[in-house]
Amino acid sequence: MRHLHILCEGQTEEMIASDVLASYFVGADAYVTWSVLTTKRPAGGPAFKGGVSTWPKLERELRLLLHDSSTTVLTTLLDYYAFPAEAPGMADRPHGSPHGRVTHVESAIGKAIGDARFLPHLVLHETEAWVLADCNRLGEVMGDPGPATELGRVVRLESSPELVNDGIDTAPSKRIKKAYPQYEKTLHGPLVIADAGIDTIRSTCPHADDWLRELETRMSHPVTE
């Protein structure tokens, strides 16, 4: 049996992993598991989960997960937006396209971990970009198509949901929240993404498509050290 494990940034990503990605990759000879990043492990108490606060904490979690010898592929569902500045590859990102910059960071993270089973992945720029992959569906879920029409115009101007910028006031999540103040990240986001489907995300988000294609390849032809 081939085993894909997805390390998620928070509850939203966990729901996407369980409700969307798991069914996409599960099969007769494959199964999918997921977990939320542990950010703090207090002595004698429950662990705190959610959010990438520092690179050392993320690195520790990745190495712990790779102790599981049953894992065929370990990947991540983490936002590139606000990724820790001290993480490998962040300080020397090249000038140029967002795709080139995020790929540079992912490659550096992979080299730092040094395990052939690990496929680092950062969502460009955050999981709400996948919500913007189908603005019509967002309007339906929120019960008001008007604001979604304007969001769709923004996406078209940028040519891809992944290129909607990562400014503090203009990141995908900030734009959606401004358009729909009632929007709840952990409720509406996974609903829109599940309704839109993987194929919609792949057709509009090239970085996500590259990641999914590589996952398919690795699950079909596992790599080893």
GIQUIHU-V165483 format. One record per pair of residues at least 6 apart in sequence whose C-alpha atoms are under 6 Angstrom apart, sorted by the first residue. I is the first residue (numbers start at 1). J is the second residue. D is the distance in whole Angstrom. If there is no record, write none. Layout:
I_J_D, I_J_D
This chain:
1_29_5, 1_30_5, 2_30_4, 2_72_6, 3_30_6, 3_31_5, 3_32_6, 3_71_5, 3_72_5, 4_32_5, 4_72_6, 4_73_5, 5_32_6, 5_33_5, 5_34_5, 5_74_5, 6_34_5, 6_75_5, 6_76_5, 7_34_6, 7_35_5, 7_36_6, 7_76_5, 8_14_6, 8_35_6, 8_36_5, 8_37_6, 8_77_5, 9_36_6, 9_37_6, 9_50_5, 9_51_5, 9_78_5, 10_36_6, 10_50_4, 10_51_6, 12_186_5, 16_190_6, 20_194_6, 22_32_6, 37_49_6, 37_50_5, 38_48_6, 38_49_4, 39_48_6, 39_49_5, 40_47_6, 40_48_5, 41_47_5, 54_84_6, 55_87_5, 73_117_5, 73_118_6, 74_118_5, 75_118_6, 75_119_5, 75_120_5, 76_120_6, 76_121_5, 78_122_5, 78_123_6, 79_122_5, 79_123_5, 79_126_5, 80_122_5, 80_123_6, 80_124_6, 80_125_5, 81_125_5, 81_126_6, 88_108_5, 88_109_5, 89_105_4, 89_108_5, 90_105_6, 93_101_6, 94_101_6, 106_120_5, 116_224_6, 116_225_5, 124_162_5, 128_172_6, 128_173_5, 129_161_5, 129_162_6, 129_172_6, 131_192_6, 131_193_6, 132_161_6, 133_161_6, 133_201_6, 135_148_5, 135_152_6, 138_192_6, 139_145_4, 139_148_5, 147_179_5, 155_161_5, 160_204_6, 162_205_6, 165_171_5, 177_183_6, 202_209_5
